Amino acid sequence: MSASNATATGINHSERITLVRFVGLYSFLALMILILGSTIYFKLQKDLMLQTKRLELEEYSKELIDGLKLLHIYFDRYRTYPRNPMYRSAIYDADHIQIFSTLKYPEGVQLEKVIYTTDGVIQYVHVLDSYYLGAKYTVVEIDDDGKWFARTWRSILIYGGLFLTVFLAAGVMLVHLFLAPMRNAIHLLDRFIKDTTHELNTPVSAILSNIEMIDTEKVDPKTAKKIKRIEIGARTISTIYQDLTYLALNHKIASMNHEVDLSRLIKERIDYFKILGESKKISFETDIQNGVKLYIDENKIARLVDNLLSNAIKYNRRGGKIVIRLAPGELLVKDTGIGMSEEQIEEVFKRYKRFDSGAGGFGIGLNIVAMIAKEYDLQIEISSKKGHGSEVFVKWRV
């Protein structure tokens, strides 16, 4: 399983996703309301048209019945079925069998109805009180000119479009209104994080500087162990501080790209994190080729490497191992930790995403890795299996 060219997901992007999802759902509901309203309106217009036409067809039907009555009485004298250029007609017996028809579509007759449209014609059915020529039903038919249909659809499109526009505009206003408290809360949280990290920098730097000046060989083992714990804690806080600072300032500080000696930098970062690894008795296996260089901002590639090493320690088992290999065009960081499922790998680069609440951290490390990878066109590939550790490959063009 691999995740390539991962993208960062910031606050603005999250807001856009929320906005798109809300507007999408809102639009779907508005469309459903519009379709339902249009269907009801269409049916009402059709019924209105049929009721109007019914009056006309009832007159034609009376004329037909009078003609049938006359033909029935004087059948020996007149044998011609009544016809009128204004309409077409047919007669049926009580068993719905056609006796005679001049209809355009006799196969579409529905004797159980009174008036209806079918195949571009309007048909009106009348049940006779008296049987003339054996007929129980008369059907009168005229062409449907379709004017009501065009007029109805024009109204639906015009007023439906206006309704949808107003509805969507109201939806956008509502979502901005609802997002405002969340946006303000996130802004306050960001400001709090910036202020907090700024205040943490000075004391953490002072602690690390003073610890480095202590000669642990001259103090007793118990004191040296306590000093080591203090150093581990201070370095952990320092790593978190650097990540939070990067998130807060990465868009404001221009990248200072130059040719970085990756071999040297990675060795330095491994030495830094070995102290953190010692707290879990994690061993490091390295295979770093000398002279591997990359044109990049040194602080950013340091953040990328630091987060990969930090995660490898954080999610490793006690007494585990971390393998770091560097070759031209590729960096591998492999651990023997808890591993991830395929579903987790798909979401691993999302900001604040954590799969093990007991491992600590804020879920921002791999998001920072993804941001840096995207900026410099680095390819990130992760392969992992639950309970069997993870391998993270960083690849670039040489």
KEKE-3310 file (N, C-alpha, C; in steps of 0.2 Angstrom, whole numbers, plus 5000, padded with zeros to 4 digits):
npx = (5004:5003:5005:5006:5013:5007:4995:4994:4982:4975:4968:4960:4957:4950:4939:4934:4931:4920:4911:4909:4903:4891:4885:4883:4874:4864:4860:4856:4845:4837:4835:4828:4816:4813:4810:4800:4790:4789:4784:4771:4766:4766:4757:4745:4743:4741:4730:4721:4721:4715:4703:4698:4697:4688:4676:4674:4675:4664:4654:4656:4655:4641:4636:4640:4633:4620:4620:4623:4611:4602:4606:4604:4590:4586:4592:4591:4589:4600:4616:4629:4642:4643:4652:4665:4675:4681:4684:4689:4682:4675:4666:4662:4657:4648:4658:4670:4674:4678:4667:4666:4678:4686:4698:4714:4724:4718:4722:4726:4716:4707:4695:4691:4694:4690:4694:4710:4727:4736:4749:4750:4737:4721:4709:4692:4680:4664:4650:4636:4619:4609:4608:4615:4616:4622:4632:4641:4650:4656:4670:4679:4690:4704:4717:4732:4738:4750:4753:4750:4759:4772:4771:4770:4782:4791:4788:4791:4805:4809:4804:4808:4822:4825:4820:4829:4842:4840:4838:4850:4859:4855:4858:4873:4875:4870:4879:4891:4888:4886:4899:4906:4908:4916:4927:4932:4935:4945:4954:4957:4963:4974:4981:4983:4992:5003:5007:5010:5020:5030:5033:5038:5050:5061:5064:5065:5076:5086:5086:5091:5103:5110:5110:5118:5130:5133:5144:5141:5148:5154:5145:5134:5127:5113:5109:5114:5105:5093:5096:5096:5083:5077:5083:5078:5064:5065:5070:5059:5049:5055:5055:5041:5039:5046:5038:5026:5029:5033:5021:5014:5021:5025:5020:5023:5037:5050:5057:5073:5082:5096:5110:5110:5119:5113:5118:5126:5117:5106:5113:5116:5103:5100:5108:5103:5090:5093:5095:5081:5077:5083:5075:5066:5073:5077:5085:5096:5099:5109:5112:5120:5124:5138:5140:5127:5117:5104:5094:5087:5077:5086:5081:5068:5069:5075:5064:5056:5064:5065:5052:5049:5058:5054:5041:5044:5050:5040:5029:5035:5039:5044:5061:5062:5067:5075:5077:5088:5091:5100:5102:5107:5093:5084:5077:5075:5065:5063:5053:5050:5037:5020:5013:5001:4984:4977:4967:4970:4983:4978:4973:4984:4991:4983:4979:4980:4976:4976:4981:4984:4980:4988:5001:5005:5008:5002:4996:5002:5013:5016:5008:5015:5026:5020:5016:5029:5034:5025:5028:5041:5041:5043:5042:5031:5030:5022:5023:5015:5010:4998:5004:5017:5026:5032:5036:5044:5046:5055:5057:5066:5070:5086)
npy = (4994:5011:5029:5042:5058:5066:5078:5093:5097:5111:5123:5133:5125:5115:5122:5125:5112:5109:5119:5116:5103:5106:5115:5107:5097:5105:5110:5098:5095:5107:5105:5093:5098:5107:5099:5091:5101:5106:5095:5094:5106:5104:5094:5100:5110:5102:5095:5106:5110:5099:5099:5111:5107:5097:5103:5107:5095:5088:5094:5090:5077:5076:5079:5069:5058:5062:5060:5046:5042:5046:5038:5026:5025:5027:5017:5010:5019:5028:5024:5029:5032:5045:5059:5072:5086:5092:5084:5067:5050:5036:5020:5009:4992:4985:4976:4981:4980:4986:4994:5003:5015:5030:5035:5041:5035:5021:5010:5015:5018:5021:5016:5016:5028:5046:5058:5061:5061:5055:5049:5062:5066:5070:5062:5059:5050:5044:5037:5029:5031:5025:5011:5013:5007:4996:5002:5005:5014:5030:5038:5052:5061:5073:5083:5086:5102:5105:5118:5121:5113:5118:5131:5128:5122:5132:5141:5133:5132:5146:5151:5141:5142:5154:5152:5142:5149:5159:5151:5144:5155:5160:5148:5149:5160:5156:5146:5152:5160:5151:5145:5155:5156:5145:5148:5159:5153:5144:5153:5160:5149:5146:5158:5156:5145:5150:5160:5153:5143:5152:5157:5146:5143:5150:5145:5131:5130:5135:5125:5114:5119:5121:5108:5102:5107:5100:5089:5073:5062:5065:5065:5056:5040:5040:5053:5057:5049:5055:5068:5064:5060:5073:5079:5072:5075:5089:5089:5083:5092:5103:5098:5097:5111:5116:5110:5116:5129:5129:5126:5137:5148:5144:5149:5162:5164:5165:5152:5146:5140:5129:5119:5105:5095:5080:5068:5072:5080:5071:5062:5070:5072:5060:5057:5067:5061:5049:5050:5051:5039:5030:5030:5021:5010:5008:5003:5009:5006:5010:5015:5025:5033:5043:5060:5063:5074:5087:5100:5111:5119:5120:5120:5115:5102:5097:5097:5088:5076:5075:5073:5060:5052:5055:5049:5036:5033:5036:5027:5015:4999:4994:4991:4990:4992:5004:5007:5016:5022:5029:5034:5040:5049:5043:5040:5030:5026:5015:5005:4995:4995:4997:4998:5000:5000:4997:5007:5016:5021:5028:5039:5045:5057:5067:5082:5083:5070:5055:5039:5032:5036:5035:5037:5050:5067:5078:5074:5081:5079:5070:5077:5089:5083:5080:5092:5098:5089:5091:5104:5103:5093:5080:5062:5053:5037:5024:5009:4997:4986:4980:4978:4974:4985:4999:5006:5020:5028:5041:5049:5056:5066:5063)
npz = (5000:4996:4998:4988:4984:4994:5000:5009:5022:5027:5038:5031:5020:5025:5029:5017:5012:5021:5017:5004:5005:5013:5005:4994:5000:5003:4991:4985:4992:4990:4976:4976:4982:4973:4961:4966:4969:4955:4949:4955:4951:4937:4936:4941:4931:4920:4924:4924:4911:4905:4911:4906:4892:4893:4893:4880:4874:4879:4872:4859:4861:4864:4852:4844:4850:4847:4834:4833:4839:4829:4819:4824:4824:4811:4804:4792:4783:4784:4783:4787:4797:4810:4807:4810:4806:4816:4827:4831:4833:4842:4845:4858:4864:4878:4883:4880:4867:4852:4841:4830:4823:4821:4826:4829:4837:4841:4849:4861:4869:4885:4893:4906:4911:4911:4905:4897:4892:4878:4868:4861:4859:4865:4874:4877:4887:4886:4895:4889:4892:4886:4874:4859:4843:4849:4856:4871:4876:4871:4863:4861:4852:4851:4844:4854:4856:4863:4868:4881:4888:4884:4889:4903:4906:4903:4913:4924:4922:4922:4935:4943:4942:4947:4960:4964:4963:4973:4984:4985:4987:4999:5006:5006:5013:5025:5029:5030:5040:5050:5051:5056:5070:5073:5065:5072:5084:5080:5076:5088:5095:5087:5089:5102:5102:5095:5104:5115:5111:5108:5120:5126:5120:5124:5138:5136:5127:5135:5145:5138:5133:5146:5150:5141:5145:5156:5164:5164:5167:5179:5189:5201:5196:5198:5198:5186:5178:5181:5175:5162:5159:5160:5149:5139:5140:5138:5125:5118:5120:5113:5100:5097:5098:5087:5077:5078:5077:5063:5057:5060:5054:5041:5029:5029:5029:5018:5008:5010:4999:4996:4991:5001:5012:5014:5020:5030:5038:5041:5049:5060:5065:5068:5079:5088:5090:5096:5109:5113:5109:5117:5129:5127:5124:5111:5097:5084:5067:5054:5037:5028:5014:5010:5004:4998:4991:4991:4984:4993:5006:5021:5034:5032:5026:5037:5046:5040:5041:5055:5059:5054:5060:5073:5074:5071:5083:5092:5089:5090:5097:5114:5115:5102:5085:5073:5057:5046:5030:5017:5001:4985:4979:4987:5003:5017:5031:5043:5055:5069:5074:5079:5067:5053:5047:5030:5028:5037:5032:5021:5027:5034:5032:5035:5044:5062:5063:5072:5077:5088:5103:5115:5112:5112:5106:5092:5081:5069:5063:5051:5043:5041:5035:5023:5018:5015:5006:4995:4992:4987:4977:4981:4983:4993:5000:5009:5017:5026:5040:5051:5067:5063:5060:5051:5035:5028:5013:5006:4991:4977:4962:4955)
capx = (5000:5007:5002:5010:5012:5002:4994:4992:4975:4975:4961:4956:4955:4944:4933:4931:4927:4914:4907:4906:4898:4885:4881:4881:4868:4859:4858:4852:4838:4834:4834:4822:4810:4811:4807:4793:4786:4788:4779:4764:4764:4765:4751:4740:4742:4739:4723:4718:4720:4710:4696:4696:4696:4683:4669:4674:4674:4658:4649:4658:4652:4634:4634:4641:4628:4614:4621:4622:4604:4598:4608:4601:4583:4585:4598:4589:4590:4606:4621:4635:4644:4643:4659:4665:4682:4684:4686:4688:4678:4674:4661:4663:4651:4649:4663:4675:4676:4677:4662:4668:4683:4690:4703:4721:4727:4713:4725:4728:4710:4707:4688:4690:4695:4685:4698:4717:4731:4740:4753:4749:4730:4717:4703:4686:4676:4657:4646:4629:4613:4605:4613:4614:4620:4625:4637:4640:4655:4659:4676:4680:4698:4706:4725:4735:4743:4756:4755:4750:4765:4778:4770:4771:4789:4794:4786:4795:4812:4810:4803:4812:4829:4825:4820:4836:4847:4839:4839:4858:4862:4853:4862:4879:4875:4869:4885:4896:4886:4887:4906:4910:4910:4921:4933:4934:4938:4951:4959:4960:4967:4980:4985:4986:4997:5008:5010:5012:5026:5035:5035:5041:5056:5067:5066:5067:5083:5090:5087:5095:5110:5113:5111:5124:5136:5134:5148:5137:5153:5157:5140:5133:5122:5106:5108:5114:5099:5088:5097:5095:5076:5076:5085:5073:5058:5066:5070:5052:5046:5058:5053:5034:5039:5048:5033:5020:5031:5033:5014:5011:5025:5028:5017:5026:5044:5052:5061:5080:5085:5103:5112:5110:5122:5109:5121:5128:5111:5103:5118:5115:5097:5099:5112:5099:5085:5095:5093:5074:5076:5086:5070:5062:5078:5076:5092:5096:5103:5110:5116:5120:5130:5141:5139:5121:5115:5098:5093:5081:5078:5088:5076:5062:5071:5076:5058:5054:5067:5064:5045:5049:5062:5050:5036:5047:5051:5034:5025:5039:5038:5050:5066:5062:5073:5074:5082:5088:5095:5100:5105:5105:5086:5079:5078:5070:5065:5059:5052:5047:5032:5013:5010:4995:4980:4977:4963:4974:4988:4975:4972:4989:4994:4978:4981:4977:4974:4980:4978:4985:4980:4992:5008:5006:5008:4996:4994:5003:5020:5016:5005:5021:5030:5016:5017:5036:5035:5022:5032:5048:5039:5046:5037:5031:5027:5022:5020:5014:5005:4997:5008:5023:5030:5030:5042:5042:5051:5055:5060:5066:5074:5093)
capy = (5000:5017:5035:5046:5065:5068:5085:5095:5100:5116:5126:5135:5119:5111:5126:5124:5106:5110:5123:5112:5098:5109:5118:5101:5094:5110:5110:5092:5096:5112:5102:5089:5102:5110:5094:5090:5107:5106:5089:5096:5111:5102:5090:5104:5113:5097:5094:5112:5110:5094:5102:5116:5104:5093:5106:5107:5088:5086:5096:5086:5070:5076:5080:5062:5054:5064:5057:5039:5041:5047:5033:5020:5025:5027:5014:5007:5024:5031:5019:5032:5034:5052:5062:5079:5087:5095:5078:5060:5047:5028:5018:5002:4989:4984:4971:4985:4978:4991:4993:5007:5020:5035:5038:5041:5030:5017:5006:5019:5020:5019:5017:5016:5035:5050:5062:5059:5062:5049:5050:5068:5067:5071:5057:5059:5044:5045:5031:5030:5029:5020:5008:5015:5003:4992:5005:5007:5019:5034:5041:5058:5063:5079:5083:5090:5106:5106:5124:5121:5109:5123:5136:5125:5121:5139:5144:5130:5134:5153:5152:5136:5144:5160:5149:5139:5154:5162:5146:5143:5161:5159:5143:5151:5165:5152:5142:5157:5162:5145:5144:5161:5154:5140:5151:5163:5148:5141:5159:5161:5143:5147:5163:5154:5141:5154:5163:5147:5141:5158:5157:5139:5142:5152:5140:5125:5131:5136:5119:5110:5122:5119:5101:5100:5109:5096:5083:5068:5057:5067:5065:5049:5037:5042:5060:5056:5046:5061:5073:5061:5061:5080:5081:5068:5079:5095:5088:5081:5099:5106:5095:5099:5118:5117:5108:5121:5135:5128:5127:5144:5153:5142:5153:5169:5164:5163:5146:5148:5134:5128:5112:5103:5089:5076:5063:5076:5082:5065:5059:5074:5071:5053:5058:5070:5057:5043:5051:5050:5032:5027:5030:5015:5005:5007:5003:5012:5003:5015:5014:5031:5035:5050:5064:5063:5081:5089:5107:5112:5123:5115:5119:5111:5095:5094:5095:5081:5070:5074:5070:5053:5049:5055:5044:5029:5031:5036:5021:5009:4995:4995:4987:4989:4995:5009:5007:5022:5021:5035:5033:5046:5049:5039:5040:5025:5025:5009:5004:4988:4997:4995:4997:5003:4996:5001:5012:5021:5024:5033:5046:5047:5063:5072:5086:5081:5063:5051:5032:5029:5041:5034:5038:5057:5071:5082:5072:5086:5077:5068:5083:5093:5080:5080:5099:5099:5085:5094:5110:5101:5087:5073:5057:5049:5030:5021:5002:4995:4981:4980:4974:4973:4990:5003:5008:5026:5030:5048:5048:5062:5065:5064)
capz = (5000:4996:4997:4984:4983:4998:5001:5016:5023:5032:5041:5025:5015:5029:5029:5010:5011:5025:5013:4998:5008:5015:4999:4990:5003:5003:4984:4983:4996:4986:4970:4977:4983:4966:4957:4969:4967:4948:4947:4957:4947:4931:4936:4941:4925:4915:4926:4922:4904:4904:4913:4901:4886:4894:4891:4873:4871:4881:4867:4853:4863:4863:4845:4842:4853:4843:4827:4834:4840:4823:4814:4827:4823:4804:4801:4786:4778:4784:4786:4787:4804:4811:4807:4811:4805:4823:4831:4829:4838:4842:4849:4860:4867:4886:4884:4878:4860:4847:4836:4825:4826:4817:4831:4827:4841:4845:4854:4867:4873:4892:4894:4913:4913:4908:4900:4898:4886:4876:4861:4858:4858:4871:4873:4882:4887:4889:4896:4887:4896:4881:4869:4852:4839:4853:4860:4878:4877:4865:4864:4857:4852:4847:4845:4859:4852:4867:4870:4889:4890:4883:4894:4909:4906:4903:4919:4928:4921:4925:4942:4947:4942:4952:4967:4966:4964:4980:4989:4986:4990:5006:5009:5006:5019:5031:5030:5032:5047:5055:5051:5059:5077:5072:5062:5077:5089:5077:5076:5095:5096:5083:5092:5109:5101:5093:5110:5120:5108:5108:5127:5128:5116:5128:5144:5133:5124:5141:5148:5133:5134:5152:5151:5137:5148:5162:5163:5167:5170:5186:5194:5202:5191:5199:5196:5178:5175:5181:5170:5155:5158:5159:5143:5134:5140:5134:5117:5115:5119:5107:5093:5096:5097:5080:5072:5079:5074:5056:5055:5061:5050:5035:5024:5030:5029:5011:5008:5008:4996:4994:4991:5008:5013:5017:5024:5037:5041:5044:5054:5065:5067:5072:5085:5092:5092:5099:5116:5114:5108:5123:5134:5125:5123:5104:5093:5077:5062:5049:5031:5025:5010:5010:4998:4996:4992:4989:4984:4997:5012:5026:5040:5030:5026:5044:5049:5037:5044:5062:5060:5052:5066:5079:5073:5071:5090:5096:5088:5090:5103:5118:5113:5095:5081:5068:5051:5042:5024:5013:4995:4980:4977:4991:5010:5020:5038:5044:5062:5071:5079:5079:5060:5051:5042:5024:5029:5041:5028:5017:5031:5039:5031:5037:5050:5068:5063:5077:5077:5095:5108:5120:5109:5112:5100:5090:5074:5064:5060:5044:5039:5039:5030:5016:5015:5012:5000:4990:4990:4983:4973:4984:4983:4999:5000:5015:5017:5033:5041:5058:5072:5060:5059:5045:5031:5024:5008:5003:4984:4973:4956:4956)
cpx = (5004:5003:5007:5008:5007:5001:4992:4985:4975:4968:4957:4953:4949:4938:4930:4928:4920:4909:4904:4901:4891:4881:4879:4874:4862:4856:4854:4845:4834:4831:4828:4816:4808:4808:4800:4788:4784:4783:4772:4762:4762:4758:4745:4738:4739:4731:4718:4716:4715:4703:4693:4693:4690:4676:4668:4672:4667:4653:4650:4654:4644:4632:4635:4635:4621:4614:4620:4614:4600:4600:4605:4593:4582:4591:4597:4590:4597:4611:4628:4636:4645:4651:4659:4673:4685:4686:4686:4685:4678:4669:4663:4657:4653:4655:4670:4678:4674:4672:4664:4673:4685:4696:4710:4725:4722:4716:4726:4722:4709:4700:4687:4691:4690:4689:4705:4720:4735:4743:4751:4742:4727:4710:4698:4681:4669:4653:4639:4624:4609:4610:4610:4618:4624:4631:4636:4645:4656:4665:4677:4687:4699:4714:4726:4740:4749:4757:4755:4757:4771:4777:4772:4779:4793:4793:4791:4803:4814:4810:4807:4820:4830:4825:4826:4841:4846:4840:4847:4861:4861:4857:4870:4880:4874:4876:4891:4894:4887:4895:4910:4912:4916:4927:4936:4938:4944:4956:4962:4964:4974:4984:4987:4992:5003:5011:5013:5019:5031:5037:5039:5048:5062:5069:5068:5074:5088:5091:5092:5102:5114:5114:5117:5131:5138:5138:5145:5142:5155:5151:5138:5127:5115:5104:5109:5108:5093:5089:5095:5087:5074:5077:5080:5066:5059:5067:5063:5049:5049:5056:5045:5034:5041:5042:5027:5023:5031:5026:5011:5015:5027:5026:5020:5033:5046:5057:5068:5083:5092:5104:5114:5114:5117:5112:5123:5122:5107:5107:5117:5109:5096:5103:5107:5093:5087:5094:5086:5073:5078:5080:5066:5066:5078:5083:5091:5101:5103:5114:5116:5126:5132:5140:5133:5118:5108:5097:5086:5082:5080:5084:5070:5064:5073:5070:5055:5057:5066:5057:5045:5053:5057:5044:5038:5048:5045:5030:5029:5037:5044:5055:5066:5068:5071:5079:5082:5093:5095:5105:5103:5098:5082:5082:5073:5071:5060:5059:5049:5041:5025:5010:5003:4991:4980:4972:4966:4979:4984:4974:4978:4992:4989:4980:4977:4974:4979:4976:4979:4986:4985:5000:5009:5006:5001:4993:4996:5010:5020:5012:5010:5025:5027:5017:5024:5037:5031:5025:5038:5047:5043:5040:5037:5027:5028:5019:5020:5009:5004:5001:5015:5027:5028:5037:5040:5048:5050:5060:5060:5070:5081:5095)
cpy = (5006:5023:5040:5053:5068:5076:5087:5098:5105:5118:5128:5130:5115:5115:5125:5118:5106:5114:5120:5107:5101:5111:5112:5098:5098:5110:5104:5093:5101:5109:5097:5092:5105:5105:5092:5095:5107:5101:5091:5101:5109:5098:5094:5108:5108:5096:5100:5112:5105:5096:5107:5112:5099:5096:5106:5100:5085:5088:5092:5079:5070:5076:5072:5057:5055:5060:5049:5037:5041:5041:5026:5019:5024:5023:5011:5013:5027:5026:5022:5034:5041:5054:5069:5081:5090:5090:5072:5056:5039:5026:5010:4999:4988:4980:4975:4983:4984:4990:4997:5013:5024:5038:5037:5035:5025:5012:5009:5021:5017:5020:5018:5024:5039:5055:5061:5061:5056:5050:5056:5070:5067:5066:5058:5054:5046:5039:5033:5028:5024:5017:5010:5011:4998:4995:5007:5013:5023:5037:5046:5060:5069:5079:5088:5095:5107:5113:5125:5118:5114:5128:5134:5125:5127:5142:5140:5132:5141:5153:5147:5139:5150:5157:5146:5144:5157:5157:5145:5149:5161:5154:5145:5156:5161:5149:5146:5160:5157:5144:5149:5159:5149:5143:5155:5159:5146:5147:5160:5155:5144:5152:5160:5149:5145:5157:5158:5145:5146:5158:5151:5139:5144:5147:5134:5125:5132:5130:5115:5113:5120:5112:5098:5102:5105:5090:5077:5062:5059:5067:5058:5047:5039:5049:5061:5054:5052:5066:5071:5062:5068:5082:5078:5073:5085:5094:5086:5088:5103:5104:5097:5107:5119:5115:5114:5128:5135:5129:5134:5149:5150:5146:5160:5169:5161:5157:5149:5142:5135:5121:5110:5096:5084:5071:5066:5077:5076:5062:5063:5073:5065:5054:5062:5066:5051:5044:5049:5042:5028:5026:5024:5009:5003:5008:5006:5008:5008:5013:5020:5032:5042:5054:5065:5070:5082:5097:5108:5117:5118:5114:5115:5104:5092:5093:5089:5075:5069:5071:5062:5049:5049:5050:5037:5027:5031:5030:5015:5005:4996:4989:4986:4992:4999:5008:5013:5021:5027:5033:5039:5045:5045:5039:5035:5026:5020:5007:4997:4989:4994:4994:5000:4999:5000:5007:5018:5025:5029:5040:5048:5054:5069:5076:5084:5074:5059:5044:5029:5035:5041:5035:5045:5060:5074:5079:5077:5084:5075:5073:5088:5090:5080:5087:5100:5095:5088:5100:5108:5095:5081:5068:5053:5043:5027:5014:5000:4990:4981:4975:4972:4979:4994:5005:5015:5028:5037:5048:5055:5061:5067:5068)
cpz = (5000:4995:4994:4984:4987:4999:5008:5016:5029:5034:5035:5021:5019:5029:5022:5009:5015:5021:5007:5000:5010:5009:4995:4993:5002:4996:4982:4986:4992:4979:4971:4978:4977:4962:4960:4968:4960:4946:4949:4953:4940:4931:4937:4935:4920:4917:4924:4915:4902:4905:4908:4894:4887:4892:4884:4870:4873:4875:4861:4855:4862:4856:4842:4844:4849:4836:4828:4835:4834:4818:4817:4824:4815:4801:4794:4780:4778:4787:4787:4794:4805:4811:4807:4810:4811:4827:4828:4835:4837:4846:4851:4864:4875:4887:4882:4871:4856:4842:4829:4827:4820:4821:4827:4830:4845:4850:4861:4871:4880:4894:4902:4916:4910:4903:4902:4891:4884:4869:4858:4856:4865:4869:4878:4881:4890:4889:4894:4891:4892:4876:4862:4847:4843:4857:4867:4880:4870:4867:4859:4858:4848:4848:4851:4856:4856:4869:4878:4891:4889:4888:4901:4910:4906:4910:4925:4928:4924:4932:4946:4947:4947:4959:4969:4967:4971:4985:4990:4989:4997:5010:5011:5012:5025:5033:5033:5039:5052:5056:5055:5066:5077:5070:5068:5082:5087:5077:5083:5097:5093:5087:5099:5108:5099:5100:5115:5117:5109:5115:5129:5125:5121:5134:5141:5130:5130:5145:5144:5134:5140:5153:5147:5140:5154:5160:5167:5170:5177:5191:5195:5197:5192:5197:5188:5175:5175:5176:5163:5154:5157:5152:5138:5134:5137:5127:5114:5114:5114:5100:5092:5095:5090:5075:5072:5076:5066:5053:5055:5056:5043:5029:5024:5029:5022:5012:5006:5006:4994:4994:4998:5007:5017:5022:5030:5041:5045:5050:5061:5069:5071:5078:5090:5095:5096:5107:5118:5113:5114:5128:5133:5123:5115:5101:5086:5073:5056:5043:5027:5021:5010:5004:4995:4997:4989:4989:4987:5003:5018:5032:5038:5029:5033:5048:5047:5040:5051:5063:5059:5058:5072:5079:5074:5079:5094:5095:5088:5097:5107:5116:5106:5091:5075:5063:5047:5036:5020:5007:4990:4978:4981:4999:5013:5028:5040:5052:5063:5076:5077:5072:5059:5047:5035:5024:5033:5037:5023:5020:5035:5038:5033:5044:5056:5068:5067:5077:5084:5100:5114:5118:5110:5106:5098:5084:5068:5061:5053:5040:5037:5034:5023:5013:5012:5006:4994:4987:4985:4979:4975:4984:4990:4998:5006:5014:5024:5034:5049:5062:5069:5058:5052:5041:5027:5019:5006:4996:4981:4967:4957:4950)
residu = (MET:SER:ALA:SER:ASN:ALA:THR:ALA:THR:GLY:ILE:ASN:HIS:SER:GLU:ARG:ILE:THR:LEU:VAL:ARG:PHE:VAL:GLY:LEU:TYR:SER:PHE:LEU:ALA:LEU:MET:ILE:LEU:ILE:LEU:GLY:SER:THR:ILE:TYR:PHE:LYS:LEU:GLN:LYS:ASP:LEU:MET:LEU:GLN:THR:LYS:ARG:LEU:GLU:LEU:GLU:GLU:TYR:SER:LYS:GLU:LEU:ILE:ASP:GLY:LEU:LYS:LEU:LEU:HIS:ILE:TYR:PHE:ASP:ARG:TYR:ARG:THR:TYR:PRO:ARG:ASN:PRO:MET:TYR:ARG:SER:ALA:ILE:TYR:ASP:ALA:ASP:HIS:ILE:GLN:ILE:PHE:SER:THR:LEU:LYS:TYR:PRO:GLU:GLY:VAL:GLN:LEU:GLU:LYS:VAL:ILE:TYR:THR:THR:ASP:GLY:VAL:ILE:GLN:TYR:VAL:HIS:VAL:LEU:ASP:SER:TYR:TYR:LEU:GLY:ALA:LYS:TYR:THR:VAL:VAL:GLU:ILE:ASP:ASP:ASP:GLY:LYS:TRP:PHE:ALA:ARG:THR:TRP:ARG:SER:ILE:LEU:ILE:TYR:GLY:GLY:LEU:PHE:LEU:THR:VAL:PHE:LEU:ALA:ALA:GLY:VAL:MET:LEU:VAL:HIS:LEU:PHE:LEU:ALA:PRO:MET:ARG:ASN:ALA:ILE:HIS:LEU:LEU:ASP:ARG:PHE:ILE:LYS:ASP:THR:THR:HIS:GLU:LEU:ASN:THR:PRO:VAL:SER:ALA:ILE:LEU:SER:ASN:ILE:GLU:MET:ILE:ASP:THR:GLU:LYS:VAL:ASP:PRO:LYS:THR:ALA:LYS:LYS:ILE:LYS:ARG:ILE:GLU:ILE:GLY:ALA:ARG:THR:ILE:SER:THR:ILE:TYR:GLN:ASP:LEU:THR:TYR:LEU:ALA:LEU:ASN:HIS:LYS:ILE:ALA:SER:MET:ASN:HIS:GLU:VAL:ASP:LEU:SER:ARG:LEU:ILE:LYS:GLU:ARG:ILE:ASP:TYR:PHE:LYS:ILE:LEU:GLY:GLU:SER:LYS:LYS:ILE:SER:PHE:GLU:THR:ASP:ILE:GLN:ASN:GLY:VAL:LYS:LEU:TYR:ILE:ASP:GLU:ASN:LYS:ILE:ALA:ARG:LEU:VAL:ASP:ASN:LEU:LEU:SER:ASN:ALA:ILE:LYS:TYR:ASN:ARG:ARG:GLY:GLY:LYS:ILE:VAL:ILE:ARG:LEU:ALA:PRO:GLY:GLU:LEU:LEU:VAL:LYS:ASP:THR:GLY:ILE:GLY:MET:SER:GLU:GLU:GLN:ILE:GLU:GLU:VAL:PHE:LYS:ARG:TYR:LYS:ARG:PHE:ASP:SER:GLY:ALA:GLY:GLY:PHE:GLY:ILE:GLY:LEU:ASN:ILE:VAL:ALA:MET:ILE:ALA:LYS:GLU:TYR:ASP:LEU:GLN:ILE:GLU:ILE:SER:SER:LYS:LYS:GLY:HIS:GLY:SER:GLU:VAL:PHE:VAL:LYS:TRP:ARG:VAL)
# end
